[in-house]
Amino acid sequence: MVLAGAFALSVVSLANAADRATESFMSDAIKGDLIKIELGQLAQQQGASQDVKNFGQMLVKDHSEHKGKAEALARQLGVTPPTSAGFAPNAEYLKLKLLSTGQFDREFARYRADDHMTDIDEYKKVAGRNGPTASFAKETLPTLEHHLQMAQSLQQKLAQQ
């Protein structure tokens, strides 16, 4: 009887940990979309090169669509979608906003490449699981990988100027 109770408790603990992992992933995904949309808008306003402005436009479009899907899935899973990206991403936004035009382009491309590499690593971990978040992560990976390639290409192009 005690063993059955301990087993039931461990099953509940595992379920709670899975719920927390799902909640954390979905919340982080939406926060990531929020900041990428803001940064994409900033790139369109502050970018010196047309390539940076175009990349910013693509980020706004793709991450707006992704955010809608992420919010719908979050609600389906019982997770309340965040409405703010939080402090750390906003600090990066402010840092970029204060840069001169030429500095902005280089730092924006670097930050987008670094951030997308981190995102891809996280999405790959989740994609290896089962369930709706894994499917969502698998579906998202090609877009994130494309964004990474674009950011890296932009970095190379700006370094040659």
C-alpha positions in Angstrom: 0.0 0.0 0.0 2.8 2.4 0.9 4.6 1.4 -2.3 1.5 2.2 -4.4 1.2 5.6 -2.7 4.8 6.4 -3.4 4.4 5.3 -7.1 1.3 7.5 -7.5 3.2 10.4 -6.0 6.1 9.9 -8.4 3.8 9.7 -11.3 2.1 13.0 -10.2 5.5 14.6 -9.8 6.6 13.5 -13.3 3.4 14.9 -14.7 3.8 18.2 -12.9 7.4 18.4 -14.1 6.2 17.8 -17.7 3.5 20.4 -17.3 6.1 22.9 -16.0 8.4 22.1 -18.9 5.6 22.6 -21.4 4.5 25.8 -19.7 8.0 27.1 -19.7 8.7 26.2 -23.3 5.4 27.8 -24.5 5.9 30.9 -22.5 9.5 31.3 -23.7 8.4 30.7 -27.3 5.9 33.5 -27.1 8.3 35.8 -25.4 10.8 35.1 -28.1 8.3 35.9 -30.8 7.4 39.2 -29.0 11.0 40.4 -28.9 11.8 39.3 -32.4 8.7 41.2 -33.7 9.9 44.3 -31.8 13.5 43.9 -33.1 12.3 43.3 -36.6 10.3 46.6 -36.4 13.3 48.3 -35.1 15.5 47.0 -37.9 13.0 48.3 -40.4 13.2 51.8 -38.8 16.9 52.0 -37.9 18.7 49.7 -40.3 21.1 51.3 -42.7 21.1 48.6 -45.3 18.1 47.4 -47.2 19.2 43.8 -46.4 18.8 44.6 -42.6 15.4 46.2 -43.3 14.2 43.2 -45.3 15.4 40.8 -42.7 13.5 42.8 -40.1 10.4 42.7 -42.2 10.7 38.9 -42.5 11.2 38.6 -38.7 8.0 40.6 -38.1 6.0 38.5 -40.6 7.3 35.1 -39.6 7.2 35.6 -35.8 3.8 37.3 -35.9 2.4 34.1 -37.5 4.4 31.9 -35.1 3.2 33.9 -32.1 -0.4 33.3 -33.1 0.1 29.6 -33.4 2.0 29.5 -30.1 -0.7 31.4 -28.3 -3.4 29.1 -29.6 -1.4 26.0 -28.6 -0.6 27.5 -25.2 -4.3 28.2 -24.5 -5.2 24.6 -25.7 -2.6 23.3 -23.2 -4.0 25.5 -20.4 -1.0 27.9 -20.4 -1.7 31.6 -20.2 0.3 33.3 -23.0 2.7 36.1 -21.8 2.1 39.6 -23.0 5.6 40.9 -22.5 9.0 39.6 -23.5 10.5 40.4 -20.1 13.4 42.5 -18.9 16.5 40.9 -20.5 15.2 41.0 -24.2 14.1 44.6 -23.6 17.6 45.5 -22.4 19.0 44.2 -25.7 16.3 46.2 -27.6 17.3 49.4 -25.8 21.0 48.6 -26.5 20.4 48.2 -30.2 18.1 51.3 -30.3 20.9 53.5 -29.0 23.5 52.4 -31.6 24.5 54.4 -34.6 23.1 53.2 -37.9 26.2 51.4 -39.1 26.8 49.8 -35.6 23.2 48.8 -35.5 23.3 46.7 -38.6 26.3 44.7 -37.4 25.1 44.2 -33.9 21.6 43.4 -35.0 22.9 40.6 -37.4 25.2 39.2 -34.7 22.5 39.2 -32.0 19.9 37.6 -34.4 22.4 34.8 -35.3 23.3 34.1 -31.7 19.7 34.2 -30.5 18.5 31.9 -33.3 21.3 29.4 -32.6 20.0 29.3 -29.0 16.4 29.0 -30.1 17.2 26.1 -32.5 19.0 24.2 -29.7 16.0 24.5 -27.5 13.4 23.7 -30.2 15.5 20.6 -31.1 15.3 19.3 -27.5 11.5 19.8 -27.4 11.1 18.3 -30.9 12.6 15.1 -29.6 9.8 14.6 -27.1 6.2 13.5 -27.8 3.0 15.4 -27.9 1.7 18.7 -29.3 4.7 20.8 -28.2 7.1 18.4 -29.9 5.0 18.7 -33.1 5.0 22.5 -32.8 8.8 22.6 -32.3 9.4 20.3 -35.3 7.1 22.5 -37.4 9.0 25.7 -36.3 12.6 24.5 -36.8 12.8 25.1 -40.5 11.8 28.7 -40.1 14.3 29.3 -37.3 17.0 27.6 -39.3 16.2 29.8 -42.3 16.4 32.9 -40.0 19.8 31.7 -38.7 21.1 31.3 -42.3 19.9 34.8 -43.2 21.4 36.3 -40.1 24.8 34.6 -40.7 24.7 35.7 -44.4 24.0 39.2 -43.3 26.9 39.1 -40.8 29.3 38.0 -43.6 28.0 40.7 -46.0 28.3 43.5 -43.4 31.8 42.3 -42.4 32.9 42.8 -46.0 31.7 46.4 -46.1 
